[in-house]
Amino acid sequence: MQTYTIKPFQALDENTQQEIDHFTKLIHFKKGETLFTQDELNQYFYVVQKGKIKNYQLNLDNAKEQTIFVFRAGDMFDTITLLDGEPHDVMYEAMEDSTVYQMPIEDVRRMIDSNPEFNKKFFPYLAKQMRHMEELATDISLYSTEERFIKLLLQNLDPENLFKYKLLQGLSNTEIAKLIGTVRHVVERHLKKLKNDGLLEAKSKTLQIANGNKLLEKIKLF
């Protein structure tokens, strides 16, 4: 039997880890691949080993896309289907070559019902996902795209932010726009303005914050 070290569960006791290993399979995806049928999401639960997988909604009438999560190493999905057993109308795409642990969803539900140690790892993570979704809805409703963009830049540097820390590395302006509910040219306009104001600078094709305090003052969100 293959032995795995699944990041969220690596501190569990040996017997629990062996039980999880017993029903876990490693799956690989290529960059750009559209992932999962609804049947797969109803049957399996996933934990990312490496790579980036985005979860998003798409309006087919206007082609507008909103990224909800970018799942990275240690992230779990689909927690909504896991808990309520109902289909979840979202789409998934591999943003880079990725590997995930695939677990039968009924086995994960059984672990939730019977294993308190498993729950101590699972439910705090679930709460963080819920807070992330609440923050996304609030930001889109209450703040401008410039404020959302600046906030994302700052969160990208915050090691305490589970879903945003170092998230922007390797992402195109188009993908960054989808994170904040806008389009590429709007992000590029904000980038240009922040560079002209001396708040951002580009070095080796990466963005660096030149004055974090001024960015904080600019959005007044923290």
C-alpha positions, 0 to 999 in steps of 0.5 A: 500500500502506498504511504502518503504524507497529506499536509493537513493530516500529517500530525494525526496518529499513525493508525489514522494516517494509515486508514487515510492512506488505505483509501487515498489515490494520487491524481495528476493534472496538466496545466490548463486542464478543465477538471472534474465532472459533477459525478466526480465531485459527488464521489470524491474529495480532494487535497492538493499535494502540489500545484494550483487549481482554481475554483471559479464561476463563469457567466456564459452570457458575458464571459465574465469570470470570478475566481473563488479560490486558488487551491494550493498545497494542503488545500481541500475541496469540495467541502460544500458537497462533502457536507451537504451532499448536493451538487456544487455549480462551480468549475475547476481548472489546473493553473499549473501542473498539479497533483492531488490526493483523491479520497472517496467522499463517503470515507471522508464523511465517515472519518468526520463522524467517527474520528475527533482528531480528524475533525480537529484538522478539518473543521478549522480549515473549513472555517477559514474557507467560509471566512474567505468566501465572506470576505470575497463577497464583502470586498466585491460589494463594498470596495472599489477595484483599486481597493480590492487590488491593493488589499490583494497585493498586501495579503500576498505578503502576509504569511498569516493569510492562508489563501492569499500568501504568495498567491500572485507568484506566476499569475498573469494580469488576467488571472489577477483580475479574476481574483478581484472581479474585474478584467485585465485592462483595469488591473493594468491601469491600477498597476500603472497608477501605483507605479507612477505614485512610487508605491510599486516597482517592477524588478526581474519581472516581479512586482515589489511593494515600495511603500507598504504603509502608504498602501495601507493608508490608501485603502484604509481597510486594515 
